[in-house]
């Protein structure tokens, strides 16, 4: 079966490829569609809720949080709060407000369908007829419309780098500005621990004292291993020379 008809879900899951539970739910969605299982209804609803949680966790103001206190809050509440943290309701246009309501309506329909037909939500009559592939597709299309709407809006939001879980690449414009305007110098204390001095425009500096091992471990694991092997080789070479002198 072709999955070209849920591009919004695919794009969102590719963007948050480092979110394990989202990827797990996406894999469950694909597997259930391939087997034409009614579990695709559950997975579609789960995708929407998971995407909403990611967006809310990223954008919710910790000083005045909107995130539901209950993890089992209904999907409509998750979608509603996601639209609020994205400030989509700030657009003073009645027709656009109606559009947002329609997305909430899609979420409610998806909730009802999942409760009535999703085999993973509640125990069902063992002899009940399964849904058709068209039911599955309708559910996934509804989920895709919601996810695409929220994810595209999210991509336009200015994130807070002090608490964002997004990778460095997400801040391409900010990174380019820093790289163009901020210099770098390196000093070392008596113990050999380097201090990186970031030279700010105007003459100010931001010192950052960091061990070489920590810097390599955080930035490049392959480089860390290569440096470790080189350091071990240097130690073994010194020990060999000392043994030769003693002999």
Order of alpha helices (4+ residues) and beta strands (2+ residues): alpha-alpha-alpha-alpha-alpha-alpha-alpha-beta-beta-beta-alpha-alpha
